[in-house]
């Protein structure tokens, strides 16, 4: 298993029409977000206003959840939904989507190119999880947390840092301690799709 911690000092923050977006990581690492040559990306955005329109990401699937504040999403002609903190919304990037949010809202985004297997879910303290082989897994929390690997080794991660694991064989982890929920993303690696 390969592992890497990306600290908040390594994140890249840029302006967008409705506020600021911070890229935590992109895959492959040499991909350029604006050229849309990435397989997946994790980011977190803040808002200058209380309404925004999502960019068209046809060809991608999106996961979003609020880390702080309130967030409601509306998919034109489909449905609207109010999200509680750490409640995941999964939708097609081609949908015409808008949102309403509180001024203190910060969201967390996982965007994945169509045709790839991926998921996002929330883990809590005391939880056990089986990581599958041939995956890239990320773990993030707004607070410090500790995980335990199958062999008893522990990893302590500072809040607002991203732990990235490349899983070569099945691995069990346990959430030993956490001051807040942990966001886990999984991406199945298909070597044929990686340039």
SULWOCOR-V988127 format. One record per backbone hydrogen bond with DSSP energy under -0.5 kcal/mol. NH is the residue of the N-H (numbers start at 1). CO is the residue of the C=O. Records with the same first field share a line. If there is no record, write none. Layout:
NH: CO + CO
//
This chain:
2: 166
4: 164
6: 4 + 162
7: 5
10: 7
11: 7 + 8
12: 23
13: 11
14: 21
16: 19
19: 16
20: 46
21: 14
22: 44
23: 12 + 21
24: 22 + 42
25: 42
27: 40
31: 28
33: 31
35: 32
36: 32 + 33
37: 32
39: 27
40: 27
41: 111
42: 25
43: 109
44: 22
46: 20
47: 105
48: 18
49: 18
52: 99
54: 97
57: 55 + 93
60: 57
61: 112
62: 91
63: 110
64: 89
65: 108
66: 84
67: 106
68: 106
71: 83
72: 100
73: 81
74: 98
75: 79
76: 74 + 96
78: 75
79: 75
81: 73
83: 71 + 81
86: 66
87: 84
88: 86
89: 64
91: 62
93: 60
95: 92
97: 95
98: 74
99: 52
100: 72
101: 50
102: 70
105: 102
106: 68
107: 45
108: 65
109: 43
110: 63
111: 41
112: 61
113: 39
114: 59
116: 113
118: 116
119: 186
121: 184
123: 182
126: 175
127: 124
129: 173
131: 129 + 171
134: 167
135: 167
136: 187
137: 135 + 165
138: 185
139: 163
140: 183
141: 161
145: 157
146: 177
147: 155
148: 174
149: 153
150: 172
152: 149
155: 147
157: 145 + 155
160: 141
161: 158
162: 6
163: 139 + 161
164: 4 + 162
165: 137
166: 2
167: 135 + 165
168: 166
171: 131
173: 129
174: 148
175: 127
176: 146 + 174
177: 146
179: 144
182: 123
183: 140
184: 121 + 182
185: 138
186: 119
187: 136
188: 117
189: 134
190: 188
191: 189
193: 190
194: 190 + 191
195: 193
//
